[in-house]
C-alpha cells in the first residue's frame, strides 16, 4: 500500500498569487472540501492510490458537523459507518476496530474512527482546520468562459483567520455536507425576518436536551417541528427530560396528514435501531404525553413578551400555538451552493441534488431510500474533475447514508487515478426499511416525466422513509 507523497498545493496570499503554465496542473493535488466521514474517506482512498491531496475543514477539529450531534446514537451499526480504505490504513497501526455490530454515537464515531484516521501521518499534515472555502474558480476564467477551461487548474479561495488565500488543485471533491445550512421552520422554505429575529428561541439540528442544553429546555413549553429522524430523536429525548422535569410541555407539528406515516417500517426495518425509533415514537404519541398537530403549515412567528407564538394553517384553517418558550426546528437542511457560483455544476432544480441523482432520491416520488449503485459517472459535473459527494450530493433529500458516500468517493478517486474499470464497477448494499412505495400520481406529472423514461417511473429504487427532516447523522 503506497503512502501519499504529500500535498503539492501551497497557499499564497491573495495579493501574491504566482502563475504556472497551464500544462503543469497535473502535478497539483486533489482538493477536498469538508473533513467529515466522506471527506476523510476520499482522503483515505487518495492515500491508498498514492495521490496527493489537501483537505479544508471549516471547524477547529475534525468532523465539526458530526460533533454538533455527538450525543445522538446513529441507527446503523459500525459496519456501515466505516470506509474500507480508511479501515485498511488504520489497521496498519495499533488501532482497535470497534465492534461492527454496535451502534455508535456521533461522539464515538469521532473518537474511535474519524479522529484516529485524521491523525495518521499520511493524512494529518494535509488537513487545514479553521479554513472556510469561500469560492471555487477556474484559474483566470469566469464561469462563462469556455475556451481552454479544462486545461486550467481549479483555484480555491479560502478564509484562514484574517487571511484570504488561494490554493490551486487539479480536481475538487466537495464533501462539505448540508448540516450547517438548515432549512427554516416556515413551511414555504424562506427565512422570514420574524424567524431570524427570534433565533434566541429557535434551535436547529438536534440539541442535547439531556446534556449541555438541558437547562434551556427543562420545565419549558417546547415545540418540535418536523417528521424525520432528527425530530424523532428530539422528541424521545424530550420525553426523558419530561420524566425528570414534569413541567416540561411538548408540542409536535408535522406537515403530514397522518402521524402513523412517521413511524416507518418498525419491526420490518432491516436496521433494528431505526425501526425501534418508530416504535418508541408511536408509544409516545399514544401515551398522550405530547400534543400533536398534523397537516400543520407554519406561516410565521411572533414574539409574545418573553415567549413565542407560532401561527399557521391546518387544512386551510388558521391555527395558533401560543406561549412557547422554545422551538426546535428539525425540518432538514439544504446545500450551500454560494461558493460554487463560478463553477459549472448540474444541480436539480427541485431538490438541489446532483442532477443525475434526482430521479432516484426525490422524496416526492420515493418513500424509501435504497438507491441503485452510482459513482463517478453520475456524480461528474460539467466542469471536468469537479465532484459533489456525500449528503450534499443529495441536496434537500433526507435519505443519505454514509455507506453511499463511501462508495461515491471510492469510484471518483479510482477515476481520478485512471482506474476506469474500478470507477465503473460500483456496488451499494443498503439495508431495507420495510417501508417502500412510489407516489405514482407525482411520477406521472409532466415535470417528473421529463426526468426519466416513463417505463422506469413505475419502479421504486429506494429504502429509507421519506421525511420533511433528515440528517446524515442518522446514517
N, C-alpha and C positions, 0 to 999 in steps of 0.2 A: 504494500500500500504506500503510495508516494505521499509525501508531505507537501503542503502548499509552500511555494517558494516565497510567499510574501506579497504584499500589495505594492504595485507599481504606481498607484495613484498618489501623488504628492500634492498637498494643498498649497495654494499660494494666495496671498491677499488679493482681493478682487481688483485692486489697482495695479497689481504687478503680474498679471496673467502672462505666461510665456506662450510662445507659438511653436507648434511642432508640425512637421509635414503631415499632410492628411494620411499618407500611407503608413504612418507609424502607429496608428491607434490599435493595431492588433496586439501590440506589446503592453497595452494598458490592462487594468484589472476589470473584473466584473463588480459593479456596484450593487449592493443590497440595501434597500430602504426598510428598516424595521428589524429589531432584534428579538422578536418573539419566536415561538416554536417553528414557524415556517421559514422565517428569515435565517435562523440558525441552521435549520435543515439544509437550506440552499448552500450555506457556507460549508457545511459538512460534506456535501456532495462535491463541491468545488475543490475542497482539500483532497478528497479521495481521488480525484482525477488530476491532481497536480496543477490546478488552475488558481491563479491569484485572485483575491477579492478584497473589497473594503466594505465594511458594514456600518451604517449610520443608525444609531438608536437615540431617539429624542429624550429618553429618560436618563436619570443618573445611574441606573442599574439595568441589567439585562431583563428583557421581558417586562418593561414598565407597565404595559396594559394588563398583563396577567396579574401582576402584583396588586392591581386595584381590585381584583376579585379573588384575592388569595385565600379568603375564608370559605370560598364556595367549593364543594366537592363535585367533581365532574361526574357525568353519568356513564362514561365509558372507562373500562379498565386500562391499566398501563399499556397493555399490548397494542392498543390503538393510538396511544399518545406519544410514542417514541419512534423516531425515524430510523430506518435500518442503517443508513450510512453513519448517522450520529452515534448509534449504539456501537458500531464496529470501531469507531475512533475511541470511544470511551472504554470499551472492553480491552483495548490495548494498554490501558493503565490499570491502576488498582481500584477503579470504580466498581462499586457493587450495584448490580441492577436491582431495581425494586421488584417486588412480587408482581408479575404481569397480570395477575387476576385481581389485584387490589385496585381501589378507586381513589386516586389522589385528589387532594385539594389543589387549588391554584398555587398556593404557597409551597406545597410538596413538589409540585411539578417544577417549580423553580429550583428549590433546594436540592432535590435528588436527581435532577436531569439537566435542566437548562443552564444552571449556574456552573456545574462541573464541565459541561460542554463548552461554555464560553471561556473557561479558564485554561483550556488546552493550549499548549504552546503554538500549535498550528492555527489557532483561531484568535486567541486573546489579543495579540499585537495589532490586529487589523479591525478591531471594533472601536468606534468613536462614540462615546457617550455624550449626553447633553448636546446632541447635534441634530438640529432640525433641518430637513431638506425643504427649502422654500421655493425651489424651481428646478426643473429639468429642461434642458435645451439640447439642440444640436449645435456644435461649435460654429459660431459665426453666422448661423442661419436662424431666421424666424420660422414659424410654423408653416407659412405659405410658400417657402422656397423649396423647390423640388430638385433642381439640378445639383448633382453632387451630394445630395443629402446622406445617402447610405455610406458614403466614404468618410464622413465626418464623425468624430467621436461624440459621445454624449458629454455634456457638462452639467454637473450637479452643483447648484448654488446652495450652500449650507450656512446656517447660522450657528456659530460656536461661540458662546458667550457674547461678547460685544464685537466679534469679528464676523464679517461675511466673506466666506472663502469659496473657491471653486475647485472641484475635483473632476478630472476627466476619466471616462470609463468607456470600454468598448461595448459593454452591454449593461442593462439595468434590470434588476428584478425588484419590483415594488411589492413588498410584503408588509406594508405599513398598517394593514388591518382597518377596522371601522370603529373600534371601541371608543376612540377619542372623539368621535363625532356622532353623538346620539341624536335620534330623531326628537323633535319637540313632542309635547304631550297633546297639543291641539290636533284634532283629527285631520285637518286639511294639510298637515305637514309643513306649516310655515312657522317661523319664530315670530310670535307676536310680541309687541312691546310689553304687554302685561306679564306674559310668562317670563320674559327676560328680567323684568324688574323684581319679580318675586323669587329670584333664584335662591335666596336665602331660605326659602321654604320648600324648594323643589330639589329632589335628588334624582340623578340619572345613573343608570347602571344598577349594581346590587350592593346597597350599603350594608355594612357589617352591624346589623341591628342587635346582635348578641354580643358584640365585642366593642371595638373602638367607637362605634356610633350609638351605643345603647342609650346614653343619656339624652340624645336628641329625640328618640322615639318613645322611650318608656313613659307610660301614662298619658300619651298624646292621642289625638284623633288623627289617624293616618289613612290616606287614600293611596291605593296602588292602582296604576294604570297599565294595562297590557295583558296579553294572554299567552305569552311564550314561556320558555323555561326559566328565564330570568325572573319574570313575575311570580311563577310558581315558587321558586326558591325564596323570594322575598316574603311571600305570604306565609310559607311554612315557618320561616324564621320569626315572623311577627307573631304567629300563633304561640311559639315557645316563649317569646317575650311577654305575651299576654298572660301566660301561666304564671310568670314571675311578677308581673306588674298588671294586676287585673283591671286597672283603669285604662289600659291601652285599648283603643277602639279601632277596628279595622274595617275599611270600606274598599270594595274592589269594583272597578268599572272595566268592561270589555266591549269591543265593537261587535263581537259575535252575538248572534241571537240566541244561541243555546250554550249554556255553560258546559254541558257534557262534551262539547266538541274540543274543549281544552284538555280533557283527561287523557287523551292519547290512547295508545294500544294497551296500556296497563299490563295485565298478565301475559298478553300476546307479544309484548315487546321483547325482541332478542337482547336488548340491553336492559338487564334486570333493574338497575338503578333508575333508568329513565322511566320504566314502567311504574316503579314504586312512587315516583313523584306524582304521577296522575292518580294513583290510588289514595295517597295521603291527601292530595288536594280535594278529591271527592269527599273524603271523610270530613275534612274541614268545612266544606260548603254545607254538607248535610247536618253538621253539628249546630249550625245557627250562630257560630261564634263571629261570623263576618257578615256584613251586608253586601249583597251582590247586585249590581246594575248591569243588565245585558243590553245590547244594541245601543249603547251609550256613546254619543259622539260629542267630544269636548269642543266647545266653541270658543270660550275664553275664560280667563281667570280674573278675579277681582280681589283686592285687599279689603279685609274686614277687620279694622284695627290691628290686633296682633295675630290675626288668623287669615285664612284664605277661603274664598268661595269659588266653587267650580260650577260653571253654567254650561249646559249642553242640551242635546235633544235625544229623546228616545222615541223612535218611530214618528218623528215629526212634532212631538210634544216637548215643550221647553221644560227642563228639569234642572233644579239647582241642588247642589250639595254644599251645605253651609257649615261654617265653624271648624274648618280643618286646620290642624297645626302643621302637618307635614304632608307633602305629596311625593310619592316615589314613582317616577315615570320609567316604565320598562317597555317602551314602545319601539325597541330596536335601534338600529344605527344605520348610517349611510357612509359611503366612501368620501374621503376628502380628495376631490379632483382638482382643487385650486392650483396646486403646484405643478400640475401636468398641462397647464394651458398651452404651452409651446411644444408639446409632444403630440404627434399624430396617434390618436388612440380610437379604438372602436368600442364605444360604450352603449349598451342597450338603453333606449330612451325611457323605458318603463321602470325597470328595477335597477338601473345603473350598474349592471354586472358587465363582465366581458361579453361582448356581443354574441359570440358563438355559444355561450353557456345559457343564455336567457331562456331558450325554449325548453331546456332540461330542468330548470330550477324555479321557474316563475310560480310564485305561490298562488297566483290567480288560477292556475291550471292544476298544479300538483298539490296533494295534501300530505305528501311524504317526501323522503329525501334521498333515496338511492339514485345516484347519477351515474349514467354509463361512463366507463373509463374515459378520461380525457387528459390530454397532455399538451406538449408544445404546439401542436398544430392548431388546436382550439384556442390556445392562450396567446399565440403570437399577435402582435399589434402591427398596424400599418408602418410605424417606424421600426425598421429592422433591428432585432435584438433588444427590443423593449418588451417587458412582460409584467402583467399584473397578476399576482397569485394570492393564495390564502383567502381569508374571509373577504378581502377587498375585491377579489375576482367575482364573488357572488353578489356584490353590490348591496342592495337592501334585502335580498332574500335571506331568510333566517336559518337555513338548513345546513350550513357549512360544518364539516367535521375535520379535525386535524389530519386524519389519515388521508383525506382528499388532498390537502395542501402538500403533504409529504410526497405523494405521487406526482403532483404537478411539478414540483421543483426537481425531482429526480429526472423526469422527462426533459425538462428545459435544460438542465445542466448537461445532460447527455448530448442534446442538440448543439449547445454552445461549444462543446469539445469535439464535435464532429462524429459522434457515435449515433448515427441516424437510426440504426436498427434498434438500439436500446430506447431511443427517444420515441419511436413509433410503437413500441411494444408496451402499451400501458395497461395496467391491471388495477382494479379497485374492488376490494371486498369489504363492503359495509354491512353492518347488522341491520336486520329488518325491524320495523317498529310495531308491526301488527296492525297498522292503520295505513291504507293506501287506496286512494281513489282519484279520479280525474273529473274536473269540472268541465263536462263536455259542452255546456252552453257557452262557456267562455272560450273553449278551444275553437269552436266553430265561428267565432266572431271574425270579422274581416281583418282586424288588426293582427290577431294571432295567426290567422291563416297565411298571412304574408311571411311569417317567420319560418314555418316549416311545412313540408308537404302534407296534404290532407291525410294521406294514408299512414302518416306517422302520428297523427294527432290523437288517435284513439288509445295510444299506449301511455301508461304512466311509467315514468322512469325514475321514481324517487321513493324514499322510505323514511323520512323524518317528518313528524307532524308539522304542518304549516302553521304559522302564528303571526301575530302582529309584532311580537317581540322575540328576538332570538339573539343569542350571543355565542361567539366562538368559544367562550369558556365552557359551556355545557357541551363538550365535544363527545 
